[in-house]
Amino acid sequence: MRIVVDLNRCQSYGQCVFAASGVFHMHGEEALEFDYAPDDSMRLQVERAAAACPVRAISIERTSEPIPVTKQPRARTQKKDGAS
C-alpha cells in the first residue's frame, strides 16, 4: 500500500495521527509527516485515518509487486519405439 496526502488540502487537524500514530505524526504544530509506504499490517489503521480526515486529504493506493515466475522443467516423454 502507498499513502498519498494532498498537502495543499491538509489543514493539520491531526485526526490521522490519532487513528494511526505509527504512520502519521505532526512535526511542530502544522507539519504533517508520514510513512508513505507502511507495512501492510497497518492497513486498518491507515484506512481509519483516511476516513477520519475531515478534508479528505489522504488517499490509499494499492501497490502490486510482480510475482516471480518459477520455471518448471518439462517432463520428457518417450516415444513407444524407445526414442526420447
Secondary structure as a PSIPRED ss2 file (coil, helix, strand):
# PSIPRED VFORMAT (PSIPRED V4.0)

   1 M C   1.000  0.000  0.000
   2 R E   0.000  0.000  1.000
   3 I E   0.000  0.000  1.000
   4 V E   0.000  0.000  1.000
   5 V E   0.000  0.000  1.000
   6 D C   1.000  0.000  0.000
   7 L C   1.000  0.000  0.000
   8 N C   1.000  0.000  0.000
   9 R C   1.000  0.000  0.000
  10 C C   1.000  0.000  0.000
  11 Q C   1.000  0.000  0.000
  12 S C   1.000  0.000  0.000
  13 Y C   1.000  0.000  0.000
  14 G C   1.000  0.000  0.000
  15 Q H   0.000  1.000  0.000
  16 C H   0.000  1.000  0.000
  17 V H   0.000  1.000  0.000
  18 F H   0.000  1.000  0.000
  19 A H   0.000  1.000  0.000
  20 A C   1.000  0.000  0.000
  21 S C   1.000  0.000  0.000
  22 G C   1.000  0.000  0.000
  23 V C   1.000  0.000  0.000
  24 F E   0.000  0.000  1.000
  25 H E   0.000  0.000  1.000
  26 M E   0.000  0.000  1.000
  27 H E   0.000  0.000  1.000
  28 G C   1.000  0.000  0.000
  29 E C   1.000  0.000  0.000
  30 E C   1.000  0.000  0.000
  31 A E   0.000  0.000  1.000
  32 L E   0.000  0.000  1.000
  33 E E   0.000  0.000  1.000
  34 F E   0.000  0.000  1.000
  35 D C   1.000  0.000  0.000
  36 Y C   1.000  0.000  0.000
  37 A C   1.000  0.000  0.000
  38 P C   1.000  0.000  0.000
  39 D C   1.000  0.000  0.000
  40 D H   0.000  1.000  0.000
  41 S H   0.000  1.000  0.000
  42 M H   0.000  1.000  0.000
  43 R H   0.000  1.000  0.000
  44 L H   0.000  1.000  0.000
  45 Q H   0.000  1.000  0.000
  46 V H   0.000  1.000  0.000
  47 E H   0.000  1.000  0.000
  48 R H   0.000  1.000  0.000
  49 A H   0.000  1.000  0.000
  50 A H   0.000  1.000  0.000
  51 A H   0.000  1.000  0.000
  52 A H   0.000  1.000  0.000
  53 C C   1.000  0.000  0.000
  54 P C   1.000  0.000  0.000
  55 V C   1.000  0.000  0.000
  56 R C   1.000  0.000  0.000
  57 A C   1.000  0.000  0.000
  58 I E   0.000  0.000  1.000
  59 S E   0.000  0.000  1.000
  60 I E   0.000  0.000  1.000
  61 E E   0.000  0.000  1.000
  62 R C   1.000  0.000  0.000
  63 T C   1.000  0.000  0.000
  64 S C   1.000  0.000  0.000
  65 E C   1.000  0.000  0.000
  66 P C   1.000  0.000  0.000
  67 I C   1.000  0.000  0.000
  68 P C   1.000  0.000  0.000
  69 V C   1.000  0.000  0.000
  70 T C   1.000  0.000  0.000
  71 K C   1.000  0.000  0.000
  72 Q C   1.000  0.000  0.000
  73 P C   1.000  0.000  0.000
  74 R C   1.000  0.000  0.000
  75 A C   1.000  0.000  0.000
  76 R C   1.000  0.000  0.000
  77 T C   1.000  0.000  0.000
  78 Q C   1.000  0.000  0.000
  79 K C   1.000  0.000  0.000
  80 K C   1.000  0.000  0.000
  81 D C   1.000  0.000  0.000
  82 G C   1.000  0.000  0.000
  83 A C   1.000  0.000  0.000
  84 S C   1.000  0.000  0.000
